[in-house]
């Protein structure tokens, strides 16, 4: 039997090629839907309603925070680091200095290639006592990785301590596995040279003064630890 009615389907598993209505869309059981909604609600409650100050004049947040004019004014944000793969222009940024990093939140994305640019942009702003917001879409993975690299480089923190410190300020921080691996590699291979480059760029006096203040703020009781602890 042949039919042109798109609302009917042939049951290929039947020896008779039975024609009938399409099977109903499979919906997850109510318990699964309730669990998913609960998990989403819990994530949103942890995400909070605004950006978080990690250290003086360095904020971590979401795209929503970055386009909230009231928040930008409240925290006196003058510099923004945008780390995402969207191309939309935000009028709220017209009067601000913005560094845009086009990057997707996937483990294979090379976020470490941008650490030198983000470190320099953030530190230059902070040395001027200007507030910087680093954001991605949710303020969880990409932007958290950028801030972690900055803390490791400019505050002499291990990867583990940087994530622990940020988590106390913004509990949802959670760089993806690939970004974590890149942070560990960066710490082993490039971080010391990057620190020296920034010291020469901004001048020993200004760099060392900020270094001393930031280390005093970020010094943690958590011991230095291996990257493997946080997988």
Buried (B, 14 or more C-beta within 10 A) or exposed (E): EEEEEEEEBEEEEEEEEEBEEEEEEEEEEEEEEEEEEEEEEEEEEEBBEBBBBBBEBBBBBBBBBBBBEEBBEEBEBBBBBBBBBEEEEBEBBEEBBBBEBEBEBEBEBEBBEBBBEBBBBBBBBBBEEBBBBBBBBBBBBBBBBBBBBBBBBBBBBBBBBBBBBBBEBBEBBBBBEBBBBBBBBBBEEBBEEBBEBBBEEBEEEEBEEBBEBBEEEBEBEEEEEEBEEBE
